[in-house]
């Protein structure tokens, strides 16, 4: 079925670009392609795709530079970074250059398609996904937490962590499972990095981060999102 959605696939690996583009065309998306940074900027500004799949490492300009320039020139649509290096994911948060989400290589094509479908629902103004807990509302599509009518921005990683916990309320989640879910299966992050993100997230959702009501530590195992 043809979807009225245009996706730009920006990837210098010709084989991967073909595989992704071919699969997404079969899913009904209109595809435009580029293989380097400058070509990507020209293409996206001219074509105005709904979603950009953008490789991190490219000749000429890195994905971060491409994203920054596109945002500075007024492009506001979804940009999803494709990265092979899990350690780069912290840079995606730290640099804050305007990426909407990310997917780690090598990725399962079905997972990529499902991720894009969730973005498309948001684009088409279907009922947005959100979860409520306590006096808060999590809006994952815009990386935000609404608390007492005030909006708090979440980093990409905080957003993914909270979304996973809200999908698994009251379940004990091991650190390994959480790292696999958030960083991807080729991840080489350590538990200290995970714990640091948990601390930052607690400061945003808890009344007292030192005595968390929701995001609780299960000693020797991992964490549990508590909501009775």
NORSUL-V572527 format. One record per backbone hydrogen bond with DSSP energy under -0.5 kcal/mol. NH is the residue of the N-H (numbers start at 0). CO is the residue of the C=O. Records with the same first field share a line. If there is no record, write none. Layout:
NH->CO  CO
This chain:
2->27
4->2
6->29
7->50
8->6  31
9->7  52
10->8  33
13->11
16->12
17->13
18->14
19->15
20->16
21->17
22->18
23->19
24->20
25->21
26->22
27->24
28->23
29->4
31->6
33->8
36->58
39->35
40->36
41->37
42->38
43->39
44->40
45->41
46->42
47->43
49->5
50->5
51->77
52->7
53->51  79
54->9  52
55->81
57->55
60->58
62->55
65->61
66->62
67->63
68->64
69->65
70->66
71->67
72->68
73->70
74->69
75->73
77->49
79->51
80->78  100
81->53
82->80  102
85->83
87->84
88->85
89->86
90->86
91->87
92->88
93->89
94->90
95->91
99->78
100->78
102->80
104->82
111->107
112->108
113->109
114->110
115->111
116->112
117->113
118->114
119->115
120->116
121->117
122->118
123->119
124->121
125->120
130->137
132->135
135->132
136->145
137->130
138->136  143
139->137
140->128
141->138
142->139
143->138
144->151
145->136
146->144  149
147->134
149->146
151->144
153->142
158->154
159->155
160->156
161->157
162->158
163->159
164->160
165->161
166->162
167->163  164
168->165
169->224
170->167
172->170  222
173->171
174->220
177->173
178->174
179->175
180->176
181->177
182->178
183->178  179
186->183
192->189
193->189
194->190
195->191
196->192
197->193
198->194
199->195
200->196
201->197
202->198
203->199  200
204->200
205->201
210->207
211->208
215->213  223
217->221
218->216
220->217
221->217
222->172
223->215
224->170
225->213  223
226->224
